[in-house]
Amino acid sequence: MSWASARRVEIIRVEHKETPKPAQWESFPFLERYYGGVRSLILRKENVAEYPGDGEAISKSGENATETIAARDLQGPSMKSTSFNPYPDYASTEYRTTHGAKVDCTLDVEGKVKIPSTQSFLGIPRGMPDPVMGSNDLFGMQDVCFDRFGRLGPYGIGYSLKRGGTGASLNGDREGVDEVWREVEEVDYRKVDWAEAQDRCVKANSGRFKELPSSRLDTFRAMQVGSTAPPDKKTEKKPTEDGEDAGKLPRTAVVIRTWSDFEYTPEAIVYLRTLISELSIQSGGEYVVQFLIHVKDNDLPIWSDDETYERVLQDSLPEEFQGMGILWSERQMSLMYTGLEETWMRDLPVGGVYRSTYFPMQYFALQHPEYDYIWHWEMDIRYTGHYYHLFDSVAKWAKQQPRKGLWERNSRFYVPSEHGSWEDFRQMVRVQTEQGTNSANNIWSGLNAASGSSNRPAGAAKQQGDKPIWGPEVPPNSDIKMPTIDVEPPTTYEKDKYTWGVGEDADLITFNPLFDPHGTTWLLANDVTGYDRSEGVPLPPRRTAIITASRLSRKLLMTMHRETTLKRHTMFSEMWPGSCALHHGLKAVYAPHAEYIDRRWPTKYLESVFNGGRNGATGGARTSVFGDREHNFRGTTWYYNAGFPEVLWHRWLGYKFNNDGGEEWELANEGRMCLPPMLLHPIKQVRLVTEGKKAG
């Protein structure tokens, strides 16, 4: 339809006040067994999931799952919670020989204040749905569930303000909750200094990590006289030459993105305690958590006046997190990355936080060469499982992924009920790539449009495979090769036996597919800066992962930094890391974590919607779910516009949402909710009820 025709249709709709037709998914019934409680726990292997499955199984599970719980069953959890420990066996001879001795860390200098262990149940509520996309089984995660007390009780949920807790969840279903504090008493968080505890922990365990590199001089503020190079390079130690780094752990930062006037509610503070405790303190400093704070007022003299910098920094974080923040501003980034072509995409500057979210991350990597990997994390993410378990399991899984077919697997949602095992999925992707599919969606692909085949009627699209990605995909007319960075294949695609890449740490790990935006309706697909845009020259090859939560290697961030600094190249935030990895042959991996959905979608239809692009991928065609069809994500647990995460998180905390759930409802039914490990995004400004009052 032409623009003029579309405009006429819109005018007619307005004149006749035509109501848009509801999306297909809105007709699907809601699932109920996400809200099952601790009184109905069973082993996962015994569970008949409410969804997905065939009609008969769904009917039976629905009947069993919603049956009335007899009064005699309302005494408490049907299982006893146990301590959840996802950490390596630090005390084992093997670990100590390989990595060195781990020093246990506490929250106080005297070594008395320990953090209670997270508690989990070795089962799930009866009828709990299985994930419809992705799988925790891939990452070797245990079949457990977490209630709000076992998960957040160690961090202040469930005990009073006067004892250093949040004052939340003091009422309702509390059967068995004292197990959380049975071995280690409640922590008085009014006295905790997280920066001091983390620094002390990292120093105590320094022998387990690679030697720190030479610090980098901040020439922007120092006005250094003479060279910035170390005075005597001959004396600079290079531990990798004599093997001293063998067995040493990499240094990893977790950078939390926030801004100077962010409102830290009690619930947000609990979230941050879980991250710092589980990733840093309890692991002996394997991760270092820091806050990257956006100062939106570009006129504040934070770079020219130390008192202003300190005041803004202090005002930007709650007291217990003081000393963990780093300020940055868009004006600062405009000075770091000068000379970029200004296109004003969506009327926003190319160097602004919306279009260039990773600029301060690139600069952070430049200024902090001690970190081998950096997790880029957001304030509106929640995880019902354990953060160390998530980060460690995903990183290990990504490390074992072979490069053959990797970009093609990265571009698809894994739907176990339709695709079968991961090996079945891998072979399916290989066939789709080599032979193509006969999907009518192919007539809407960018490739077909470019070759003049877009006018073929539905069902008549020519079946044609795609060239698999094997090594760097260099943009046309671009001199971007970096010999010390670019990774070339050791052999041909045909000769490789799925061995290249196995055992290689990923340079990029994402939690959504890395899709090809070419030909899609995603409105930022062409936000490409600094590349040859001459007539007839195609845009550079690109890959996008929606939601910027990810792990990036320092190698990738420094490659992005050099491209922006020296070549004046950049792309829209969610397109930049994946595309840069693609151009330089770096290893990028989409980790198909467990994603859930709130309604009973037919799984074959769901798979066709979410992998509705070219040749079974999720991108590369106008029919892609990314763009005009993003409304399909509303009922999922992980997308920027998803509504289901707010429902699950509030009800899991024991609150009513949309007039459903709440503490009284839990007491009258199966008790408090218990959820398997799942990533939830977005979660915005949760207001805890603390000792009878709604908190900040």
Secondary structure in CASP SS format (residue, H / E / C, confidence):
PFRMAT SS
TARGET T0000
AUTHOR 0000-0000-0000
METHOD secondary structure of the structure
MODEL  1
M C 1.00
S C 1.00
W H 1.00
A H 1.00
S H 1.00
A H 1.00
R H 1.00
R H 1.00
V H 1.00
E H 1.00
I H 1.00
I H 1.00
R H 1.00
V H 1.00
E H 1.00
H H 1.00
K C 1.00
E C 1.00
T C 1.00
P C 1.00
K C 1.00
P C 1.00
A C 1.00
Q H 1.00
W H 1.00
E H 1.00
S H 1.00
F C 1.00
P C 1.00
F E 1.00
L C 1.00
E C 1.00
R H 1.00
Y H 1.00
Y H 1.00
G C 1.00
G E 1.00
V H 1.00
R H 1.00
S H 1.00
L E 1.00
I E 1.00
L C 1.00
R H 1.00
K H 1.00
E H 1.00
N C 1.00
V C 1.00
A C 1.00
E C 1.00
Y C 1.00
P C 1.00
G C 1.00
D C 1.00
G H 1.00
E H 1.00
A H 1.00
I H 1.00
S H 1.00
K H 1.00
S H 1.00
G H 1.00
E H 1.00
N H 1.00
A H 1.00
T C 1.00
E C 1.00
T C 1.00
I C 1.00
A C 1.00
A H 1.00
R H 1.00
D H 1.00
L C 1.00
Q C 1.00
G C 1.00
P C 1.00
S C 1.00
M C 1.00
K C 1.00
S C 1.00
T E 1.00
S E 1.00
F C 1.00
N C 1.00
P C 1.00
Y C 1.00
P C 1.00
D C 1.00
Y C 1.00
A C 1.00
S C 1.00
T H 1.00
E H 1.00
Y H 1.00
R H 1.00
T H 1.00
T H 1.00
H H 1.00
G C 1.00
A C 1.00
K C 1.00
V C 1.00
D C 1.00
C C 1.00
T C 1.00
L C 1.00
D C 1.00
V C 1.00
E C 1.00
G C 1.00
K C 1.00
V C 1.00
K C 1.00
I C 1.00
P C 1.00
S C 1.00
T C 1.00
Q E 1.00
S E 1.00
F E 1.00
L C 1.00
G C 1.00
I E 1.00
P E 1.00
R C 1.00
G C 1.00
M C 1.00
P C 1.00
D C 1.00
P C 1.00
V C 1.00
M E 1.00
G C 1.00
S C 1.00
N C 1.00
D H 1.00
L H 1.00
F H 1.00
G C 1.00
M C 1.00
Q C 1.00
D C 1.00
V C 1.00
C E 1.00
F E 1.00
D C 1.00
R H 1.00
F H 1.00
G H 1.00
R H 1.00
L H 1.00
G H 1.00
P H 1.00
Y H 1.00
G C 1.00
I C 1.00
G C 1.00
Y C 1.00
S C 1.00
L H 1.00
K H 1.00
R H 1.00
G C 1.00
G C 1.00
T C 1.00
G C 1.00
A E 1.00
S C 1.00
L C 1.00
N C 1.00
G C 1.00
D C 1.00
R C 1.00
E C 1.00
G C 1.00
V H 1.00
D H 1.00
E H 1.00
V H 1.00
W H 1.00
R C 1.00
E C 1.00
V C 1.00
E C 1.00
E C 1.00
V C 1.00
D C 1.00
Y H 1.00
R H 1.00
K H 1.00
V C 1.00
D C 1.00
W H 1.00
A H 1.00
E H 1.00
A H 1.00
Q H 1.00
D H 1.00
R H 1.00
C H 1.00
V H 1.00
K H 1.00
A H 1.00
N C 1.00
S H 1.00
G H 1.00
R H 1.00
F E 1.00
K C 1.00
E C 1.00
L C 1.00
P C 1.00
S C 1.00
S C 1.00
R C 1.00
L C 1.00
D C 1.00
T H 1.00
F H 1.00
R H 1.00
A H 1.00
M C 1.00
Q C 1.00
V C 1.00
G C 1.00
S C 1.00
T C 1.00
A C 1.00
P C 1.00
P C 1.00
D C 1.00
K H 1.00
K H 1.00
T H 1.00
E C 1.00
K C 1.00
K C 1.00
P H 1.00
T H 1.00
E H 1.00
D H 1.00
G C 1.00
E C 1.00
D C 1.00
A C 1.00
G C 1.00
K C 1.00
L E 1.00
P C 1.00
R C 1.00
T E 1.00
A E 1.00
V E 1.00
V E 1.00
I E 1.00
R E 1.00
T E 1.00
W E 1.00
S C 1.00
D C 1.00
F C 1.00
E C 1.00
Y C 1.00
T C 1.00
P H 1.00
E H 1.00
A H 1.00
I H 1.00
V H 1.00
Y H 1.00
L H 1.00
R H 1.00
T H 1.00
L H 1.00
I H 1.00
S H 1.00
E H 1.00
L H 1.00
S H 1.00
I H 1.00
Q C 1.00
S C 1.00
G C 1.00
G C 1.00
E C 1.00
Y E 1.00
V E 1.00
V E 1.00
Q E 1.00
F E 1.00
L E 1.00
I E 1.00
H E 1.00
V C 1.00
K C 1.00
D C 1.00
N C 1.00
D C 1.00
L C 1.00
P C 1.00
I C 1.00
W C 1.00
S C 1.00
D C 1.00
D H 1.00
E H 1.00
T H 1.00
Y H 1.00
E H 1.00
R H 1.00
V H 1.00
L H 1.00
Q H 1.00
D H 1.00
S C 1.00
L C 1.00
P C 1.00
E H 1.00
E H 1.00
F H 1.00
Q C 1.00
G C 1.00
M C 1.00
G E 1.00
I E 1.00
L E 1.00
W E 1.00
S C 1.00
E H 1.00
R H 1.00
Q H 1.00
M H 1.00
S H 1.00
L H 1.00
M H 1.00
Y C 1.00
T C 1.00
G C 1.00
L C 1.00
E C 1.00
E C 1.00
T C 1.00
W C 1.00
M H 1.00
R H 1.00
D H 1.00
L C 1.00
P C 1.00
V C 1.00
G C 1.00
G C 1.00
V C 1.00
Y C 1.00
R C 1.00
S C 1.00
T C 1.00
Y C 1.00
F H 1.00
P H 1.00
M H 1.00
Q H 1.00
Y H 1.00
F H 1.00
A H 1.00
L H 1.00
Q H 1.00
H C 1.00
P C 1.00
E C 1.00
Y C 1.00
D C 1.00
Y E 1.00
I E 1.00
W E 1.00
H E 1.00
W E 1.00
E E 1.00
M C 1.00
D C 1.00
I C 1.00
R E 1.00
Y E 1.00
T C 1.00
G C 1.00
H C 1.00
Y H 1.00
Y H 1.00
H H 1.00
L H 1.00
F H 1.00
D H 1.00
S H 1.00
V H 1.00
A H 1.00
K H 1.00
W H 1.00
A H 1.00
K H 1.00
Q C 1.00
Q C 1.00
P C 1.00
R C 1.00
K C 1.00
G C 1.00
L H 1.00
W H 1.00
E H 1.00
R H 1.00
N H 1.00
S C 1.00
R C 1.00
F C 1.00
Y C 1.00
V C 1.00
P H 1.00
S H 1.00
E H 1.00
H H 1.00
G C 1.00
S C 1.00
W H 1.00
E H 1.00
D H 1.00
F H 1.00
R H 1.00
Q H 1.00
M H 1.00
V H 1.00
R H 1.00
V H 1.00
Q H 1.00
T H 1.00
E H 1.00
Q H 1.00
G C 1.00
T C 1.00
N C 1.00
S C 1.00
A H 1.00
N H 1.00
N H 1.00
I H 1.00
W H 1.00
S E 1.00
G H 1.00
L H 1.00
N H 1.00
A H 1.00
A H 1.00
S C 1.00
G C 1.00
S C 1.00
S C 1.00
N C 1.00
R C 1.00
P C 1.00
A C 1.00
G C 1.00
A C 1.00
A C 1.00
K C 1.00
Q C 1.00
Q C 1.00
G C 1.00
D C 1.00
K C 1.00
P C 1.00
I C 1.00
W C 1.00
G C 1.00
P C 1.00
E C 1.00
V C 1.00
P C 1.00
P C 1.00
N C 1.00
S C 1.00
D C 1.00
I C 1.00
K C 1.00
M C 1.00
P C 1.00
T C 1.00
I C 1.00
D C 1.00
V C 1.00
E C 1.00
P C 1.00
P C 1.00
T C 1.00
T C 1.00
Y C 1.00
E C 1.00
K C 1.00
D C 1.00
K C 1.00
Y C 1.00
T C 1.00
W C 1.00
G C 1.00
V C 1.00
G C 1.00
E C 1.00
D C 1.00
A C 1.00
D C 1.00
L E 1.00
I E 1.00
T E 1.00
F C 1.00
N C 1.00
P C 1.00
L C 1.00
F E 1.00
D C 1.00
P C 1.00
H C 1.00
G C 1.00
T C 1.00
T C 1.00
W C 1.00
L C 1.00
L C 1.00
A C 1.00
N C 1.00
D C 1.00
V E 1.00
T E 1.00
G C 1.00
Y C 1.00
D C 1.00
R C 1.00
S C 1.00
E C 1.00
G C 1.00
V C 1.00
P C 1.00
L C 1.00
P C 1.00
P C 1.00
R C 1.00
R C 1.00
T E 1.00
A C 1.00
I C 1.00
I C 1.00
T C 1.00
A C 1.00
S E 1.00
R E 1.00
L E 1.00
S E 1.00
R H 1.00
K H 1.00
L H 1.00
L H 1.00
M H 1.00
T H 1.00
M H 1.00
H H 1.00
R H 1.00
E H 1.00
T H 1.00
T H 1.00
L H 1.00
K C 1.00
R C 1.00
H C 1.00
T E 1.00
M E 1.00
F C 1.00
S H 1.00
E H 1.00
M H 1.00
W H 1.00
P H 1.00
G H 1.00
S H 1.00
C H 1.00
A H 1.00
L H 1.00
H H 1.00
H H 1.00
G C 1.00
L C 1.00
K C 1.00
A E 1.00
V E 1.00
Y E 1.00
A C 1.00
P C 1.00
H C 1.00
A C 1.00
E E 1.00
Y C 1.00
I E 1.00
D C 1.00
R E 1.00
R C 1.00
W C 1.00
P C 1.00
T H 1.00
K H 1.00
Y H 1.00
L H 1.00
E H 1.00
S H 1.00
V H 1.00
F H 1.00
N C 1.00
G C 1.00
G C 1.00
R H 1.00
N H 1.00
G H 1.00
A C 1.00
T C 1.00
G C 1.00
G C 1.00
A E 1.00
R C 1.00
T C 1.00
S C 1.00
V C 1.00
F C 1.00
G C 1.00
D C 1.00
R C 1.00
E H 1.00
H H 1.00
N H 1.00
F H 1.00
R C 1.00
G C 1.00
T E 1.00
T C 1.00
W E 1.00
Y C 1.00
Y C 1.00
N C 1.00
A C 1.00
G C 1.00
F H 1.00
P H 1.00
E H 1.00
V H 1.00
L H 1.00
W H 1.00
H H 1.00
R H 1.00
W H 1.00
L C 1.00
G C 1.00
Y C 1.00
K E 1.00
F E 1.00
N C 1.00
N C 1.00
D E 1.00
G E 1.00
G C 1.00
E H 1.00
E H 1.00
W H 1.00
E H 1.00
L H 1.00
A H 1.00
N C 1.00
E C 1.00
G C 1.00
R C 1.00
M E 1.00
C C 1.00
L E 1.00
P C 1.00
P C 1.00
M C 1.00
L E 1.00
L E 1.00
H E 1.00
P C 1.00
I C 1.00
K C 1.00
Q C 1.00
V C 1.00
R C 1.00
L C 1.00
V E 1.00
T E 1.00
E C 1.00
G C 1.00
K E 1.00
K E 1.00
A C 1.00
G C 1.00
END
